[in-house]
Amino acid sequence: MPNLTTTTSVAVLACALMLGAGRANAQPSSQIALTGGVATDQRGVRSNAVTLAPSMSVDLNHRLSFQLGGSATRFATEAWSLGAAGSFGARETLARFFALTLNGSANASRLQGGTVASFAQAEVVPAMELRVGPMTLFGGARAAHGYAAEQSAQSGLPIGSTPRSVVSATRGGAGPLFGALLMFADESRSLQLGAREDRMRVSDVAIADRALSLSASQGIVAVSLNAGSRQASDENVTFGSGGISVALSPAVSLDIAAGRFPRNRLLGTPGGDFMSAGLSFRFGGGGREPSLPEARGPRPPERGITRLTLHAPDARRVEVAGDFNDWMPTAASRAANGVWYADLKIPPGQYRYAFRVNGIEWRVPHGATAVDDGFGGKSAWLTVRDAKSRS
C-alpha cells in the first residue's frame, strides 16, 4: 500500500487518540449487529449476504468523540469481505455562536473470492460552524485519499500459487462543503433535517454531491431517510437510503434498511444497492441515565425558577449559556460538594444549553439529555413545561 495512504490513515486515528489521551471521564458503549439480506460487493456483483459488525463509540470529553468498527460479510457467491474503520469528531467553541469542528475517518477492507482486492480510504474535514437556536450552518473543506489493488491469479497455476498480476491505483481529491442542520428534541422524541453539498475534483473530474437527510425518533422507534444526487461530466445519478430501528428491549433492537449508492470515485468501485434486516445488541452506555448533579447547601429554587447544575469540583469559574439567554454566559455559584449551579427564570419551552468552565471548555452535565448536532458538537437539552421549577 502506498506510503501516503498509510500515513494519512494512521494520522487521522492518532490525532483522535492524542486529543483524548488522559481523559478519565470517557463514556464507552459498544454494539454488535447481525444482519442478512441482499448487497452489492466491491466488484459490482449482487448476491445474498450475511454481515456481522461490531462497533464501539467513546465520548472522550464533551468536545471529542471517537468510533471504531469492523465488519465481516459472507456473500452467496462464496466471497468474503472484511473491513475495519475508525473516525472522530472534535469541536472547539470560538465565540458566542461560532465553533471550529474537525472530523476525520479512515477505513480499509479486503474482498476475497476468485480475485483478491484491497481498499483503503482516509479523509479529513475541517469546518466552521454557526449555531443559532435549532439551526446550525456549516462550511469547510474535505480532503480525501483512496487506494485500491486487485490481484488476479493467472490461469493454469496450481491452487495456492501467488498471483502474478496486481493492478493498483491511488486517487486523491479535495473541495469545499457546506450545509445546514435543523433539529428539535426533548426527552422522548427528536427530529433532525439536514442539507449538504460536497464538491470535489478527482482525477481531473469535477464532482458535486448534494444530499438531504431526515431522522426522527419517538419512543422505541427511530427512522432515517437520505436522498441525494451526483453531477459530473461523466456521471449524473441519484441515490438514497432509508432505515427503521425498533427497540425490542433497552439492549436489543430490530433494524431494517435499504438503499442505492453511487460508485466510489476514490476507490474506483461501482455503485450498487442493498437491503438488510437484523438485530443489534448494545453493551454499556445503555443503562438507566443517571440523575443530574445536586447542589448541596443552597435552598431549593423557588417556584418559577429553574436550577441548572454541573459537577466540576476543580473549576475556578463556571458559567452557563443556552438558547434561553442567547448564549450569553451567566455566572454560576459553587456549592459545598463541588456542584456549580445557576438559578434562572426561564419561560416554558425547549432549549439547548452548556456550561463554560474556566472561560475555555464547554461541558454538558453528566446525566443530562445530550443533543448531538450531527457535526461534532454536543449540548444538553432542557424542557421547561410550566412555571414550576425544574433542575
Buried (B, 14 or more C-beta within 10 A) or exposed (E): EBEEBBEBBEEBBEBBEEBBEEEEEEBEBBBEBBBBBBBBBBBEBBEEBBBBBBBBBBBBBBBBBBBBBBBEBBBEBEBBBEBBBBBBBBBBBEEEBEBBBBBBBBBBBBBBBEBBBBBBBBBBBBBBBBBEEBEBBBBBBBBBBBBBBBBBBEEEEEEEEEEEEEEEBBBBBBBEBBBBBEBEBEEEEBBBBBEBBBBBBBEEEEBEBBBBBBBBBEEEEBBBBBBBBBEBEEEEBEBBBBBBBBBEEEBEBBBBBBBBBBBBBBBBBBBBBBBBEBEBBBEBBBEEEEEBBEBEEBEEBEEEBBBBBBBBEEBEBBBBBBBBBEBEBBEBEBBEEBBBBBBBEBEEEBBBBBBBBEEEBBBBBBBBBBBBBBBBBBBBBBBBEEEEBBB
